[in-house]
Amino acid sequence: MRPSVFVALLAAVLIIPAAVLAQAGDAGPDQSMVDQTKAAHRDLPTAAERDAGEDSHADADCGGKSDGGASPQPGETAGSPGGDPRADKARCRKLQDSDIVTAPIAEARVPSRHEATVGGKPVPYTATAGTLTLRDDEGKPTGSMFYVAYTTGDPHRPVTFFYNGGPGSATVWLHMGSLAPVRVLTDSPKPTHNAPYQLVNNDSSLIDKSDLVFLDAMGAGYSRPLGDTKLAAFWGTDQDIDAFARAIERWLTINGRWNAPKFLFGESYGTTRSAGLSYRLQSDGVQLNGVVLLSSVLNYGRFRPGYEQDMVDYIPTYAAVAAYHHKLAAEPADLPAFIAEVREFAQGPYALALAKGQALRDAERQAVAEKLSGYVGLPTSYILDSNLRIDPSRFRKELLRDQRLTIGRYDARFTGQDVDAAGEVPEFDPSDTGITGAFVAALHDYLVHDLGYETRLDYRPGYDAPGVRWDFNHKAADLGGGGDDNEADVALDLSQAMRENPHLLVYSLNGIYDLATPFFGTEYDLGHLQLEPGLRGNVRFAYYPSGHMVYLNPDALRSMKADLAKFYDEAAPAH
């Protein structure tokens, strides 16, 4: 051993105990929280490491030299023209465990105090950014789920768990745009301007009615598998339901909130998750007060080739979108009444025509095409050429083709421009690209500068796991009279949860310009829960002049908040 190394070790042995004793003497009442935070942030580089860069992990054989020079090779001398400093640095640089960025096993918890103004009244709250460690039945840590919680300190106050869908999406959209105490401003339905973006107090926040917890799905956001657990362990309908059930129950446990009124709030595939979770949590003893479904899809089986219910489901949305873009011969004087009329046509003459298939007579086909043309703004000839079946991607390309524009999938109020006006489907979704930069940038800035949460992990707004396909198989266990397995028909789970807990209320929120999850399809799914008449009133519906993300329309957001406030008062009345 080199003398210099021996001296350094001896000094460390003598000095460390004194340092430990000094720290122990200064520990205060919040020290345990501080220790948890420090443990969870061990993946962060030290100031010295940041200053030194790669050389901070230089191998001892390099002599600790800042230039990273390796020992000269035979026939070479250090610094000789034959040497390559970059190659020398690569040879002496060894990958350390600390170089591999992983999620923390120890649960992170970074709290900060804030105040929101909702309805003109101040609402003080604590924002906590952190992680929940998921463990299997044997106690082995399998995943780290990132969350941000907003709490006011009342242990008996309602608590709502939020998540987006995908599958594979982080919750940046609901978090930064909907009901949190702050929200990012966009230029919707136009493309949002470039940075800087403005994060403002959210007067439509739900923080005045409920504590709020925003959870990122495994693999998305900052949520990651732990140890030797692979993402495939979470990448499926039932696997995902299990992960969220464990995360929610963990949050309730560490925050002492088991006796609080509980709500789920999912968007898009998040509604699929919520329906499945409602029964899983019910089975675990977590009795829910309410489930809020924003832009729903509860049965993936109806998307299979050969099933034409999906074609029927889109017709009322096509009509609403055509009216918005002034593509109808006569603009409806009463939009809700017009949509109701189109509903009747879609589930009547149109559905019957599709059901007849090749047996449909030419005269009947012509009559249905003409009627449909008047409702959706497409030429009769185009509808006939499409065999009466209008794919949503084709509709997005065709409706404004004469203006050389396409329309959005998530929100058909948005328009975009393809490289040309030909083609069958749009090249991109302008309602997606028009907001993504603002939401992602706002979240990064907010987590670091407002909440003080830092990590070397990359934040994934969405994640498509390479080589892993989402497993849509759902084991329904004969719920609702169904079979053992199905393709994510979680409406059966929601039905069972409502029958076992007849106090459970469900609120379906819908944007009438949503071409991703059309509202008529939601009505169909929720209309087939097989509930007895006494329970059917527990399912309510609301509709807004917006798209998939209802909150992108500020007026619709205000209306949605007012509707939710009444829903929460009924589902969790104050005692």
Secondary structure, 3 states (H helix, E strand, C coil): CCHHHHHHHHHHHHHHHHHHHHHHHCCCCCHHHHHHHHHHCCCCCCHHHHHHHHHHHECHHHCCCCCCCCCCCCCCCCCCCCCCHHHHHHHHECCCHHHCCCCCCCCCEEEEEEEEEECCEEEEEEEEEEEEEEECCCCCEEEEEEEEEEECCCCCCCEEEEECCCCCECCHHHHHHCCCCEEECCCCCCCCCCCCCCEEECCCCCCCCCEEEEECCCCCECCEECCCCCHHHCCEHHHHHHHHHHHHHHHHHHCCCCCCCEEEEEEEHHHHHHHHHHHHHHHCCCCCCEEEEEEECCEHHHHCCCCCHHHHHHHHHHHHHHHHCCCCCCCCCCHHHHHHHHHHHHHHHHHHHHHHHHHCCHHHHHHHHHHHHHHHCCCHHHHHHCCCCCCHHHHHHHCCHHHCCEECCCCCCCEECCCCCCCCCCCCCHHHHCCHHHHHHHHHHHHHHHCCCCCCCCCECECCCCCCCCECEEECCCHHHCCCEEECECHHHHHHHHHHCCCCEEEEEEECCCCCCCHHHHHHHHCCCCCCHHHHCCEEEEEECCCCCHHHCHHHHHHHHHHHHHHHHHHCCCC
